[in-house]
């Protein structure tokens, strides 16, 4: 799956004005405390952004930052599971100063055709990957240094590399785009739990943010109701039932316990009211691996809402 980085994709080549490419790399940066300079690459540009400090529920503090990537029209980059082709981004923060840990968060992705009969998973046009940065010592200055490697793909896939740096002090202005990206990160819920049943601080914050004209916030909760195996011809099949607002688009992604699992993308069958049925064949497991008891990560996306469920495979 990941090895197909340079494979030619067989859909038509898109043509872009040279001025648009020059404009992408020349986007002006924000003030030094809020963003790094843009690093323009082939058909893309990347930078680090920062926002105000935040706290976890256990009151421990962390610095909020993000990796912002802009892509030319018709180009995309990949999620942590790239799907049938491509490679996920890689992050090297080893050159950072006064950094204990960096947690990379992943906003809800979308699937798109890879041009060879399969589908990839990722982002088009623009994405911010939020970062939660824990300093080694709270009283000392923190500097984030990132070696970022990611693929940009259209009719071909091109690996690019950016070296980015940004000082973090936690007292910068609130970054509205970063906040929106954090709200797009799937909420962890339990199997069968309707995440919208309880009003949380996160839900209140999301409601306070103006929604784009082409989206709507769901009044009905999104939930992954069940997951079970069924016997198949060559491989067993896994069936997943998802509850979502009637008429709303829904997609489902599945990941194994480790990155060397290469499970197929779930396919959606006929809906029964608000319940959507997805299924995939239980193949792509590492050699000598048993499926029984494995914990799969299920990510359901519906419009501007997304949830993540860890479920044991029976």
C-alpha positions, 0 to 999 in steps of 0.5 A, a space after each residue: 500500500 505505502 510502496 506505491 508512492 511514485 505510481 502514475 495515476 491514470 486520471 486526466 492531468 490538471 493544468 494550473 496557471 504559473 501565477 497561482 503556483 507562485 502565489 502559493 509559495 509567496 503567501 505572507 506569514 503572520 507575526 513571528 509568535 503566531 506562525 513560521 514562514 511558508 515553505 513553498 514546495 512543488 504544488 504545496 506549501 507548509 508552515 507551523 502555526 501557534 495559538 493560546 495555551 490550553 489545559 487538559 481535563 487533569 489541569 496539565 498545560 500544553 502549548 497549542 500549535 499546528 502544521 498547516 499545509 496548502 495544496 494547489 487545486 486538484 492536489 491532495 495529501 494523506 491521512 495517517 492511513 493513506 488507503 489503497 495508495 500513497 504514504 502518510 506524512 512523517 514528523 521529526 521533532 528531534 531538533 526541538 528545544 525544551 519539548 517533552 512530547 508532541 501529540 499530532 492530531 488528525 482532523 477527519 479525512 475524506 476518501 478520493 479515487 486513486 486513479 487505479 480502481 482504488 481509493 485513498 484517504 486524505 485532504 484536499 486544498 488545505 489542512 491544519 494538523 493540530 499539535 499539543 506540545 508539552 514542554 520539558 520545563 514549563 518556565 523555559 522557552 520552547 522552540 519547535 523544529 520539524 522535519 516534515 515529509 509528505 506526499 502531494 498527489 494528483 495524476 502523479 505523487 511527489 514526495 516533498 520535505 519541509 524544515 520548519 521552526 517556530 518559537 512557542 510561548 503560549 500567550 499568542 492570539 487565538 488562532 481561529 483556523 487552528 480551533 476549527 481544525 481541532 473541532 474536526 478531530 474525531 471525538 473518541 466514544 464507545 461502541 454503541 454510544 451516541 456522542 451527541 447525547 451529552 453536551 460537552 465543552 467541546 460541543 458547546 465550542 463547536 456550536 459557538 463557531 460559525 459553520 460554513 454555508 455548505 455544512 450544517 451541524 447535526 442535531 442528531 447524534 452520530 454513533 457506531 452501533 456495532 461491529 461483527 464478523 460474518 463468514 465469507 468465501 476467501 475471507 471473513 467479512 466485517 459488518 459495521 452499523 453506523 447511525 447518522 442523521 437521515 439523508 446526511 453523507 456518511 463515510 467509515 474508515 478502519 485501522 488495525 492495531 498496528 500500521 502494518 495492518 492493511 485493511 480494505 476501505 469499508 464499502 457502504 451498502 443500502 441504508 435502513 433509515 438512519 442506520 448505514 451498513 458498511 462492510 469489508 473483507 478481513 484481509 491485509 493482516 500481517 503474517 501469522 497474525 490472528 484477527 480474534 480479539 484485535 482492537 480496530 479503530 473505526 472512524 465515522 465522518 458525517 458532514 462536519 461531525 466525526 467520531 472515533 471508536 476502538 472496538 474488539 474484533 470477535 
